[in-house]
Amino acid sequence: MSLQPVPAGPLRQGYTTGACATACTRAALLSLIRQETVQEAEITLPRGEKVAFAISSCTFTKDQATCTTVKDAGDDPDVTNGATIGCTVSFNDTLEVRFIRGEGVGIVTLPGLAIGVGEPAINPVPRKMMTDVALFLTHQYKLRKGVNIEVFVVDGVNIARKTLNSRIGILDGISILGTTGIVRPFSASAYIASITQGIDVALANHCREIVINSGGRSENILRQRMPHLPEYAFIQYGNWIGETLEKISSVPLEKVTMGIMLGKAAKLAQGELDTHSGKSSWDKQFIYDLAIACGYPEAQCAPILELNMARRLTEIFPFTATEPFFRALADRCYTVCAPLIPGVALHILLIDANDTILSF
C-alpha cells in the first residue's frame, strides 16, 4: 500500500468490490430465473442509494448463471480499479444463502478478522447485500430454494500481491470489501481499516508486541532488526499515527515500537498526529528552538531555517544515538504519543534516509 498525491479538481467516486459482486449476484440470479441474458443490474447500497451497474458478460444454463462487471473505482488509485468481478449462482434445497470462494477471492487463514478461518474473504456487509438480493428475488418469484453464490475475481491472485492481504492472513486472492458500497477517492478509511484489522489479527494470534512503521521501506529494515517477531506484528501506519494509537489504546497490547522517518518525526514532535503533507508541515522554527534548547550554538542552528526537507537535518547534526538533538527529537515524539497509549511500553526508533536506525 503506497500513499499517492491527490490530484487537483473535483474527484469522481466509484464503487466497492462488494457492490460489484452484489450487482453480479442480482444479474446472475435474474438470468437463471428468467433464462435470459441480463445487461444491467440495479442494486440498493447500504445507505439507500440505488445504483445501476453495466453487466459485461452473462451466461446461463438451466442449472446456473454467471455474470461479471468491471469495477470502476472512480478517481481513487485502487488496485482493484478495472478488475473484473463476477458471480456464479445456482439453487440449493436448504433455503439458505451459501457463499463459495471462486478464483481470485482470498481465503481467511488467521483469526482476528470479521470472517472465520477457512471462509472466503467476503466481508459481512457485502455478504448481507448479496444475501438480501438473493432472498428478495427468491421471494419475488415464489421459489422455495436456497442460493449458492460463488464470487470470483479475474486475476485476483496477482492483484492481491499489491495489497497487504497476506499480512492479515488472507491468501490466494483479494477481499470483497465495502461498508457503504461507495469508494470515496483518496479516502483514509481503507488504510485505517487495514491498520485496525492488522492489530486485531496480531492480537488474535497471541501477539502482545507490535512494531508500527510508516511503510514498506522502514518496515523492511525493522524486520531485519527484530527477526523474532512474526510478519503480522508489523503494522504500517502511513500518515495516520493518531488513528493507530487510538486503536492501540483500546486493546491489550503490552509493547509498541514505533519506527519513524525523520520527516514524519519532525511533524510528530510538534504534536501533528496526521503527517500527510496536505494536512501538516514541519515547523522549522520549532525544530530550531528544539536545537537551541539542546545547547547548540546559534550559528549551527541557523541553517535549519533554510532547509527544504526535515530529512536534511542529518547535514547539520551527526545522526548518532549520542547526538543531543536526535535524542531530544525522539523524546518529543515520545512525549506526544505516550499519553495516548497509557499502560503500553512505547519505544521510539528514528530512521534516516540512509536506513540507519537510532534507538533511545
N, C-alpha and C positions, 0 to 999 in steps of 0.2 A: 504494500500500500504506500503510495507516494503522495506528497502534497503538491498540488499544481496551482499556478496563479489563476485567479478568477478573471475571465475576460470582461472588458468593458461593455456596457449596454444591457438592455433587458435580456434575461435568460429564460429559455423555454423549458418548462417542466416535462418530465417523462413519466414512465410507469414501471413498476417493480416487476421482478420475475414472478412474484406471487399473483399479481394482477394478470400478467400474460398467461400464466398457467390456468387461472380461473376462466379467462376468455376461451382458451382452448378446450377446457372441460365442457363448457356450455355448448360450444360449437360441435364438438365431437358427440356429445350426448344427443343433441338435436339431430345430427346426421344419422346416428344409429337408430333413433326412434322413428324418424321420418323416412329413412333410407333415401336421402338426397344430399347433394353437396351443399355445404354452408360456406358462405363467403365473408360473413361479418357476424360478430357476436357482441352484443351489448351486455355489460355487467354493471352491478352496483358496487361501488367502492365502500369501505367500512364507514366513511363519513357521509354516505348517502348520495354521492355524485355518480351519475350514470355516464359511462364511457363506452364508446364503440371501438372494437379492435378489428382490423382487417385480418382475415384468415388467409395465410399464404399458401396452405395446402390442405386438402381434405380428401380422405379416402375412407371407404366404408364397405363392410360386408354385412351379412345378417347377424354376425356374432360380435363384431367390434367396429369401432370407428377411430380414426386418428386425425387430429388437426394440429396445425402449427401456426405460430405467428412470429414475427420478428420484433424483438424488443427494441423500443425506442426510449432511450434514457434522457431525451431532450438534450440540453446543453451540459449535462453532468458528465464528467470524464469517467464513466463507469466501465469496468472491464467487461461487463455483460452487454453493453450497448451494441446492438446489431446482432446479438445472438439469436438463434432460432430455438424457441421454446415450444414444446409440444406435449400433447396428452393423448394417450390411447385409452378408450373407455370400453367396458363390457359390463354385462349384468351378472349378478350372483344371486343366490337364493337365500341369503342371510338377512336381507333387508338393511344391511349395514353399508356404509361407505368405507371402502378399504383403499389404502394408498400403497402403491407398488413403486419401487425405485427403478426408474428407467435409466438408460445410458446417459452419462454425463451429470447425473444428480448424485451428490455425495451421500455417504453413509456415516452415521454418527458412531464413533468408536470410543469416546471418552465421556464419562459422566460429567454433569455440571451444566449442560445445555437444557433448553426447554423441551427438547425431544430426547427420548430414551435411547440408550445404546442399542445399536442394531437396526434402528429405524432409518428410513430415508430422511435426508436433511431438508425436510419441508416444514417450515416454521408454523407455529399454531395459528396465526391469523390467516395465512394462505390456505391452510387445511380447512379452517372454518368457512372461508369464502367458497372453496370448491365443494365442501360438504353441503352448504346452503343451496348452491346451484343444483347439485345432484338431487337433493331432497325435493326442491321446488319442482323440478321437471318431472320426476317420477310421480309426484302427487298430481301435477297438472295433467299428465297423460294417463293417470289412474293405473300405474304399473306397480304391482306388488313385487318389486325387485330391489335388491341392493345394487350398488355400483362399485366396480373396480376402477380406480383411476391410476394409471401409470404415467408419471411425469418424466419427461426426458429433455435433455438439452444437447443439441448438436455441438460437438467439440467441447463439451463441458469439462472433460478431464484436463484438457490443455488450458482452458480459461481459468480453471481452479488454481493452476500453478502461479497465476498472477495475483492471487489473494493470500490471506493468512489463514485460510480454512484448515490446513493441516496442523497448524499450531494449536487449534482448539479441538482437534480430533475429528474433523470432517474430511474424509478421504475419498479419492477417486471421483470427484465431481464438485459442482458448486452447490450452494444452498439456495432454496427457493424462499425468498425473503419478502418482507414488506408488512408494515403495520397500518399504513394508510392507503397503500396501493399506488401512491404517487412518489416519484423521485424529485426532490427539490434540488435544483442544480447547486453544486458545491456546498450542500448541507453538511453540517458537522455530525448529524445524527448517526449516519452509518459508521463513521470512525469511532464515535463514542460508544456505540453499541458493541463494536469489536473489542474495545477496551474492557467493558464490563463483562462481556462473555469470556474473555481471556482470563480475567481474575476469577470468575466463577469456576472455570474449568480447573485452574490451578488449585483452588480450594477443594473442589470435589475429588481431586486426586491427591489429597493429603499434603499439599504443599503449603507451608506457612511462611515461606520466604520467597519474595519475588524481586525481580530486577526491572525497574521501569526505565525506559530509554526513548530517545526521540525518533529513532527509525532504524532501518536496516544496517546502515554503516556503523553506528555506535553499538548496535546490538552484536554485530559480528565480533567486535573486539572485546566486548564484555563477556560474551560466551566463552571466549578463549581464556579469559581471566578467571571465570567461575565454572569450570567444566563439571563440577559436582551437581549443578542444577539441571533439571530436565528442560527441554525446549519450551514447554508451556509455562515455565516460571518467568519467562522474559516477555514483558508487555510493552508494546510501543505506544507511547502517549501522543506522538505527533506534536501538536501545539496545545493539546488540551490537558495541561498539568492540573488545573483546578478540578476538572471532572474526574480525572484519575484519582486524585487524592480524596475526593468526596466518596468515590466508590470504596477506596481502601478503608476509609473511616467507618464504613458500615459493615465490615466483615472481620472475621477473627484472624487477621494476619499478625505475625509476630515481628517480622523484619522486612524492611524495604530498602533496597539500594537504588538510588537514582543516579543514572549516568546522564550527564548533560553537557552539550557542546557549549563553548564559550559565548556564542552569540545569544543563545537562549538563557544562559546563566546570568548574563548582564541584565536581561529583562526581568528574570525571576527575582534577582537580588533586590530590585526596586519595587517588588510586590506584584508584578504582572503575571497572572496565572494563565493567561491566554497569550502565547508567544507568537501568534501569526503576525506576519509583517503588516497585514491590513488592520490589525487590532491594537498593536502596540509597537513602540520603537524603543531602542535603548537610549537612555538618558546619559549623554556624555558628561554633563555637569555632575550628575550623581556619582558616576564612576570616578571622575576627577576628585570629587570630595572624599570618596572612599580611599583613594590612593593617598591623598594628603593626610587623612586621619591615620594612615599606617606609618607616617613619618618620612615619606619620601620628599625630596626637595621639589620645590615648585618647578624648577627647570626640567626635571624628569617627568613630572605630571602634565605639564602644559601640552605636550603633543597628543594627549588623549583627546583634547577638544578638536583636533584636526582629523582624527581617524574616521574613515568611512564605514568600517566594519569592526565590530567588537572582537572578532577573532584575531585582529591585528594587535591586540593588547600584548601578545607574546613578543612583539617587536620592542616593547618598552620594558616589560618585566620578564625575566627568565621564567620559563614555565617549569618550575620545580616545586616540590611539596614544601620546601623550606622558605619559599618566597612569601613574604608577608601579604602582598597584595592578593595573591590567589587564595591564600588561607582565609583572608577577610571576605573575599567574594564567595567562597564556599560557605563560610559562616553565615553570611547574609541570606543565602539560599536556604540554609537550614532553618534560620530564624523565621523565614516566611512560611515554610512548609510544615515544620514540626508541630505547631499548634493545631494544624488541620487534621492530624492523624495521631491524637493522643493515645498513648499506650502501645504505639508501634515504634520499634527501634529504627531510626532513619539514618542512612549513611549516604553522603554526597560524594560523587566522583566527578571531577572536571575532566573534560576531554578537549584536546586542541585539534587544529586542522591536520596535524601530522599523526593523529590517532594515539597520542600519548595520553595516559590516564594518570591523574593525580588523586591520591587517596588521603583524606584527612581524618 
